[in-house]
Amino acid sequence: MTKILLLSDTHSFIDAQILKFVKQADEVWHAGDIGDLNVTDQIQKLKPLRCVFGNIDDATARLEFPLHNRFLCEQVDVWITHIGGYPNRYNPAIRETLQANPPKIFISGHSHILKVQFDKKLNLLHLNPGAAGKYGIHKVRTMLRFEIDGSEIKNMEVIELEQRK
C-alpha cells in the first residue's frame, strides 16, 4: 500500500503545515505551478516526489520536471499534467491521447479548484487538489491524500489547510 499526498499550485509557498502532511505520505505528487524550486527541494528531502511543471514555472523547473508525467503506482496507471481540464472539457492538446489510452487516475492542477470526479465515459478518476499555496483565486488552501493498494484507490481525503485572508 502506498500513501499519496497530492498537491498543486504552491506558487513558491511551502510551510510547516504542508510539510507535516508530506512526512505522513509515502510519495508526494505535485501537479504544477511550483514556483520556486525550494518547494520541491524541501519535499524531496523528506519523500519521493513525482511532479510536473506548470504555466508559471520557469526554465529551471521545466528542465527538472516534465509537462506530463505518466507512471504506474503499484497497479494503477496515473497521468499528471498541469492544464488538463475536466471530464467533458479536457484540454484539446491532450484530449485525443487521453481518450485513446485513458489512465485509471488523471490529475491536473491550474484551476485552484479542488475536484474529485469520476469520468464515466473514460472510466477514470479525475483529481485536482486545488491550491496549496497562498497566491490565486482560492479561498481555502487544499490538498488531497489517498492510498493505492494494488489496483485499488481508497481512503480519499480532502485536506483544508486554512482560510486565506
C-alpha positions as CSV (number, residue, x, y, z in Angstrom):
1,M,0.0,0.0,0.0
2,T,1.3,3.5,-1.0
3,K,0.1,6.6,0.8
4,I,-0.1,9.6,-1.6
5,L,-0.1,13.3,-0.8
6,L,-1.3,15.3,-3.9
7,L,-0.8,19.0,-4.2
8,S,-0.7,21.7,-6.8
9,D,-0.3,25.4,-7.3
10,T,2.1,26.1,-4.4
11,H,3.3,29.2,-6.2
12,S,6.6,29.3,-4.3
13,F,4.9,28.7,-0.9
14,I,5.6,25.8,1.5
15,D,5.2,25.8,5.2
16,A,5.2,23.5,8.2
17,Q,1.5,22.6,7.6
18,I,2.3,21.2,4.2
19,L,5.5,19.5,5.4
20,K,3.6,17.8,8.2
21,F,1.4,16.0,5.6
22,V,4.5,15.3,3.4
23,K,6.0,13.4,6.3
24,Q,2.9,11.2,6.6
25,A,3.0,10.2,3.0
26,D,5.0,7.5,1.2
27,E,5.1,9.6,-2.0
28,V,4.2,13.2,-2.9
29,W,2.7,14.2,-6.3
30,H,2.7,17.8,-7.4
31,A,0.5,18.9,-10.3
32,G,2.5,22.0,-11.3
33,D,2.8,25.7,-10.7
34,I,5.6,25.0,-8.3
35,G,7.1,28.5,-8.3
36,D,10.4,28.5,-6.5
37,L,12.2,25.1,-6.6
38,N,12.8,25.4,-2.9
39,V,9.3,23.9,-2.6
40,T,10.2,20.7,-4.4
41,D,13.7,20.6,-2.8
42,Q,12.1,20.6,0.7
43,I,9.7,17.9,-0.3
44,Q,12.4,15.7,-1.9
45,K,14.5,15.9,1.3
46,L,11.7,14.1,3.0
47,K,9.9,11.9,0.4
48,P,10.0,10.7,-3.2
49,L,8.3,13.3,-5.5
50,R,6.5,12.9,-8.8
51,C,6.0,16.3,-10.3
52,V,5.2,18.3,-13.5
53,F,5.8,21.9,-14.3
54,G,3.0,24.4,-14.7
55,N,2.4,27.5,-16.7
56,I,4.1,29.9,-14.1
57,D,7.2,27.7,-13.8
58,D,10.5,29.0,-15.2
59,A,13.1,27.3,-17.5
60,T,14.8,25.7,-14.5
61,A,11.7,23.9,-13.4
62,R,10.9,22.9,-16.9
63,L,14.4,21.3,-17.2
64,E,13.9,19.4,-13.9
65,F,10.2,18.3,-14.4
66,P,8.2,17.2,-17.4
67,L,5.0,18.7,-18.8
68,H,3.3,15.2,-18.5
69,N,4.2,12.5,-16.0
70,R,2.6,9.1,-16.7
71,F,3.6,6.2,-14.5
72,L,2.4,3.1,-12.6
73,C,1.9,3.3,-8.8
74,E,1.5,-0.3,-7.8
75,Q,-1.1,-1.5,-10.4
76,V,-2.7,2.0,-11.0
77,D,-1.9,3.9,-14.2
78,V,-1.5,7.6,-13.4
79,W,-1.2,10.6,-15.6
80,I,-0.3,14.0,-14.1
81,T,-0.3,17.3,-16.1
82,H,-0.9,20.9,-15.0
83,I,-3.5,22.1,-17.5
84,G,-5.6,19.0,-18.2
85,G,-9.2,20.2,-18.0
86,Y,-12.1,18.2,-16.6
87,P,-14.4,15.4,-17.8
88,N,-16.2,16.5,-20.9
89,R,-13.9,19.5,-21.1
90,Y,-10.4,18.1,-21.4
91,N,-7.6,20.3,-22.7
92,P,-7.7,19.9,-26.6
93,A,-3.9,19.3,-26.6
94,I,-4.3,16.0,-24.7
95,R,-7.9,15.0,-25.4
96,E,-7.2,12.6,-28.2
97,T,-4.4,10.8,-26.4
98,L,-6.5,10.7,-23.2
99,Q,-9.5,9.2,-25.0
100,A,-7.4,6.6,-26.9
101,N,-5.5,5.4,-23.8
102,P,-7.1,6.6,-20.5
103,P,-5.2,6.1,-17.2
104,K,-7.0,5.0,-14.1
105,I,-6.2,8.3,-12.4
106,F,-5.9,11.6,-14.3
107,I,-4.6,14.5,-12.3
108,S,-4.4,18.2,-13.2
109,G,-4.0,21.5,-11.3
110,H,-4.2,25.0,-12.6
111,S,-7.8,26.0,-11.7
112,H,-7.1,26.3,-7.9
113,I,-10.5,24.4,-7.5
114,L,-10.4,21.1,-5.7
115,K,-12.3,18.4,-7.6
116,V,-12.6,14.7,-7.3
117,Q,-14.7,13.5,-10.2
118,F,-15.3,10.1,-11.9
119,D,-15.4,10.2,-15.7
120,K,-17.9,7.5,-16.6
121,K,-17.1,7.8,-20.4
122,L,-13.4,7.2,-19.9
123,N,-13.7,5.1,-16.8
124,L,-11.1,7.2,-14.9
125,L,-10.9,9.1,-11.7
126,H,-10.1,12.8,-12.2
127,L,-8.3,14.6,-9.4
128,N,-7.5,18.3,-8.9
129,P,-6.1,19.0,-5.4
130,G,-6.9,22.7,-5.6
131,A,-4.1,25.0,-4.5
132,A,-1.7,24.6,-1.5
133,G,-0.1,28.0,-1.9
134,K,-1.3,31.4,-0.9
135,Y,-1.4,33.0,-4.3
136,G,-4.5,32.8,-6.5
137,I,-8.3,32.9,-6.5
138,H,-8.9,30.1,-4.0
139,K,-10.3,30.9,-0.5
140,V,-9.0,27.8,1.2
141,R,-5.6,26.1,0.7
142,T,-6.2,22.5,-0.1
143,M,-4.6,19.2,-0.9
144,L,-5.7,15.6,-1.3
145,R,-4.4,12.4,0.2
146,F,-5.3,8.8,-0.6
147,E,-3.9,5.3,-0.7
148,I,-3.2,3.0,-3.6
149,D,-3.4,-0.7,-2.6
150,G,-2.6,-2.9,-5.6
151,S,-5.2,-1.8,-8.2
152,E,-7.5,-0.1,-5.6
153,I,-7.7,3.6,-4.8
154,K,-9.0,4.2,-1.3
155,N,-9.3,6.5,1.7
156,M,-9.6,9.7,-0.4
157,E,-9.4,12.7,2.0
158,V,-9.6,16.4,1.4
159,I,-7.1,18.4,3.4
160,E,-8.1,22.0,4.1
161,L,-5.1,23.9,5.4
162,E,-6.6,27.3,6.2
163,Q,-8.8,30.1,5.1
164,R,-6.9,32.7,3.1
165,K,-7.3,36.3,4.2
